[in-house]
Amino acid sequence: MQIASLFIHPVKGGRAIHCDAAPVTARGLVSDRRWLATDAHGVFLTQRNCDALAEITATPLPGGIRLASEAMETAIDVSIPEGASRQSVTVWKDNFEAVLAGPAACAWLSAALGRDAQLYFMDADAERQTSDKWGDPAPVSFADAFPVLITTSASLVALNHEIIRNGGATVGMERFRPNIVIDGAEPWAEDYWKTIRLGAVVLDLVKPCDRCVVTTKDQQSGKTLGKEPLASLARIRRSADPRINGVLFGWNAVPRNDGEIAVGDLIAVVGERPEGWPLALSD
């Protein structure tokens, strides 16, 4: 097995950026989901409630990011705020402090999204951790819940076979917004992995990822394209574990150590989950 693709999403909910290589820290791939768009009250925005985020391209720069959008005539370079206002932000049930970007960046973002919005950066002093429901708490970025999201090419092929079998159109991996895509595995083999090594980095797979309406959206426009892949996932990948009430694709992971990974790196399974993950029987 090997790494087929690597992706970061510098602004949570924005477009993915393909990487040939990426440093990994406790919070995940460097530059992944370190910036956050919120409403005027500091509550996070995602494609669930703001389609226009899918049109935002955020390119990491030394000391900041460049924001561009198809809705805007010009891009804007945003420096990492230093010594700026620390304010409370909310991501799901987590409330913690992050650094507010300058007024020009917030004004640009508001215009791009067509609503009042603010832009925040997660600096080294920001304190947010994963839930202890799935193991020891670990640092995490503005991601929904965990530092790294892993998917496999073979599982997408298997899912698309089910979609086609029921008369639907195939979906691309971009719908699932992963960080690491793995080639060379059997379909759904990731259900049986507990720990994997990618180059010099070790990742613990702690929880399957329950999927939401974002997977039904075009990742260039934010427009909803139909009921797939959720309809097919509901038939073949519904969790039977009462801790997760939903359909599953991919796994959330936590790094054990810092390091760098690259496309083509070989992957070894160093810890197994022999029982796999329980799935509900299809109707």
C-alpha positions in Angstrom: 0.0 0.0 0.0 1.1 3.6 -0.6 -0.1 7.2 -0.3 -1.9 8.1 -3.5 -2.8 11.7 -2.6 -2.4 14.3 0.1 -4.7 17.2 0.7 -5.0 20.2 3.0 -7.9 22.6 3.4 -6.3 25.8 4.8 -9.7 27.4 5.5 -12.2 25.0 7.1 -14.9 24.4 4.4 -12.8 25.9 1.6 -11.4 24.1 -1.4 -8.8 21.4 -1.1 -5.1 21.9 -2.0 -3.2 19.0 -3.3 0.3 18.4 -1.8 3.1 16.2 -3.0 4.4 16.2 0.6 3.3 17.5 3.9 4.7 17.9 7.4 2.6 16.2 10.1 2.3 17.6 13.6 0.0 16.7 16.5 -2.8 18.9 15.0 -2.5 17.1 11.6 -1.1 18.1 8.3 0.6 21.5 8.5 -1.7 24.3 7.2 -4.8 22.1 7.2 -7.8 23.8 8.7 -5.8 26.4 10.6 -8.1 29.2 9.4 -11.8 29.5 10.2 -14.7 31.4 8.8 -17.3 32.3 11.3 -20.5 34.3 11.5 -20.5 37.6 13.3 -20.8 35.9 16.7 -17.8 33.6 16.2 -19.8 30.5 15.4 -18.1 28.3 12.7 -19.3 28.2 9.1 -19.1 25.2 6.9 -20.6 24.1 3.6 -23.5 22.7 5.6 -24.8 26.2 6.0 -22.7 28.3 3.6 -22.4 27.0 0.1 -20.1 29.8 -1.0 -17.2 28.4 1.1 -16.7 25.9 -1.7 -15.6 28.7 -3.9 -12.9 29.9 -1.6 -9.3 28.9 -2.5 -6.8 29.5 0.3 -3.2 29.1 -0.7 -0.6 29.0 2.1 2.1 31.7 1.9 5.1 32.3 4.2 3.5 34.0 7.2 -0.1 33.8 5.9 -2.5 32.8 3.2 -3.8 34.1 -0.1 -7.6 34.1 -0.4 -9.3 33.9 -3.8 -12.9 33.3 -4.8 -14.8 33.1 -8.1 -17.2 35.7 -6.5 -14.4 38.3 -6.1 -12.5 40.2 -8.8 -9.3 40.2 -6.7 -7.6 38.0 -4.2 -6.2 39.1 -0.8 -3.1 38.2 1.1 -3.7 37.8 4.8 -0.9 37.7 7.3 -1.0 35.5 10.3 -2.3 37.8 13.0 0.3 38.5 15.7 -0.6 40.3 18.9 -4.1 40.8 17.6 -7.4 40.2 19.3 -8.0 36.8 20.8 -11.7 36.0 20.8 -13.9 33.0 21.6 -15.0 30.9 18.7 -17.3 27.9 18.5 -16.8 24.7 16.5 -19.6 22.3 17.3 -19.6 22.0 21.1 -16.1 23.3 21.5 -15.6 26.9 22.7 -12.0 28.2 22.7 -9.9 31.2 21.8 -8.4 32.0 18.4 -6.9 35.1 16.8 -9.1 37.4 14.8 -7.7 38.5 11.4 -7.7 42.2 10.4 -10.7 44.1 9.2 -9.7 44.0 5.6 -9.6 40.2 5.6 -13.0 40.0 7.3 -14.5 42.5 4.9 -13.2 40.5 1.9 -14.5 37.2 3.4 -17.9 38.8 4.1 -18.1 40.0 0.5 -17.0 36.6 -0.9 -19.5 34.7 1.2 -22.4 37.2 0.8 -22.9 37.4 4.6 -21.3 38.9 7.7 -18.2 36.8 8.4 -15.0 36.9 10.4 -11.7 35.1 9.8 -9.7 33.5 12.6 -6.4 31.8 12.8 -5.4 29.0 15.2 -2.1 29.9 16.7 0.1 27.9 19.0 -1.7 29.3 22.1 -5.1 28.1 20.9 -6.3 25.2 23.0 -8.6 22.6 21.5 -8.6 18.9 22.0 -10.3 15.8 20.7 -13.0 14.2 22.7 -11.9 11.7 25.4 -14.8 9.5 24.2 -12.4 7.9 21.7 -9.2 7.8 23.7 -6.8 10.1 25.3 -7.4 13.8 24.3 -5.1 15.1 21.6 -4.6 18.5 20.0 -6.8 19.3 17.0 -7.2 22.1 14.5 -10.5 23.6 13.4 -11.3 20.2 11.8 -14.7 18.8 12.8 -13.2 16.4 15.5 -9.8 14.8 14.7 -6.5 15.8 13.2 -6.4 13.6 10.1 -8.9 12.0 7.8 -7.9 8.9 5.9 -9.7 7.3 2.9 -8.9 4.5 0.5 -9.3 4.4 -3.3 -10.6 0.8 -3.2 -13.4 1.8 -0.8 -14.5 4.6 -3.2 -14.6 2.2 -6.1 -16.8 -0.2 -4.0 -19.1 2.7 -3.1 -19.4 3.8 -6.7 -20.3 0.3 -7.8 -23.2 0.5 -5.3 -24.2 3.9 -6.6 -24.2 2.7 -10.2 -26.1 -0.4 -9.3 -28.9 1.8 -8.1 -28.9 4.1 -11.1 -26.8 6.9 -9.7 -23.7 8.8 -11.0 -20.3 8.1 -9.5 -18.8 10.5 -7.0 -15.2 11.7 -6.7 -13.0 11.5 -3.6 -13.1 15.2 -3.3 -16.6 14.9 -1.9 -15.2 13.3 1.3 -12.5 16.0 1.9 -9.8 13.6 3.1 -6.2 14.4 4.1 -4.7 11.1 3.0 -5.8 8.8 0.3 -4.4 5.3 0.2 -3.9 3.0 -2.8 -3.4 -0.8 -2.7 -5.8 -1.8 0.0 -8.9 -4.0 -0.3 -12.3 -2.3 -0.1 -13.1 -1.3 3.5 -9.9 -2.8 4.8 -9.5 0.4 6.9 -12.2 -0.9 9.2 -9.7 -3.4 10.4 -6.7 -1.1 10.9 -5.9 0.2 14.3 -2.5 1.7 13.7 -0.6 2.4 10.4 2.9 3.7 9.6 3.3 6.1 6.7 7.0 6.6 6.1 8.2 7.7 9.6 4.8 8.9 10.8 2.5 6.6 12.9 -1.2 7.2 13.0 -3.8 5.7 15.2 -7.2 5.2 13.5 -9.6 6.0 16.4 -13.0 6.5 14.9 -14.8 5.9 11.5 -16.0 9.2 10.0 -19.8 9.6 9.9 -20.7 11.5 6.8 -23.0 14.5 6.3 -24.7 16.5 3.5 -21.4 18.1 2.5 -20.7 14.8 0.6 -23.6 15.6 -1.7 -22.2 19.0 -2.7 -20.1 20.0 -5.7 -16.7 21.0 -4.3 -16.3 23.8 -6.8 -19.6 25.5 -6.4 -21.2 24.2 -3.1 -24.4 23.2 -5.0 -26.2 20.1 -3.9 -26.1 17.5 -6.7 -28.5 14.9 -5.3 -28.8 12.3 -2.6 -25.6 10.4 -3.4 -23.4 9.2 -1.9 -25.4 9.3 1.3 -28.2 7.2 -0.1 -25.9 4.3 -1.0 -23.9 4.6 2.2 -27.1 4.2 4.1 -27.6 0.8 2.4 -24.1 -0.5 2.9 -22.3 1.5 5.5 -24.6 2.4 8.4 -23.0 2.2 11.8 -24.3 -0.5 14.2 -22.3 1.0 17.0 -24.6 3.1 19.2 -21.8 5.7 19.7 -22.2 6.7 16.0 -25.6 7.3 14.5 -24.9 7.7 10.9 -23.3 6.4 7.7 -19.5 5.9 7.4 -16.7 6.6 4.9 -13.1 7.0 5.9 -11.4 7.0 9.3 -10.4 9.7 11.7 -6.8 9.4 12.9 -4.4 10.9 15.5 -0.7 11.2 14.9 1.7 9.6 17.4 4.7 11.7 16.3 5.8 14.6 14.1 7.3 13.9 10.7 6.8 14.4 6.9 4.8 12.2 4.6 4.8 12.2 0.8 2.8 10.8 -2.1 4.3 7.4 -2.9 5.3 6.6 0.7 4.7 3.0 1.6 2.2 2.1 4.3 2.3 -0.7 6.8 -0.4 -1.8 9.2 1.3 -2.1 12.6 -1.8 -2.6 14.7 -5.1 -4.3 13.8 -8.7 -4.2 14.8 -9.7 -7.8 14.1 -13.3 -7.3 14.8 -13.6 -4.5 12.3 -16.4 -2.0 12.7 -20.0 -3.2 13.2 -22.4 -2.3 10.3 -26.1 -2.5 10.3 -27.7 -5.0 7.9 -29.2 -3.4 4.8 -32.9 -3.5 4.3 
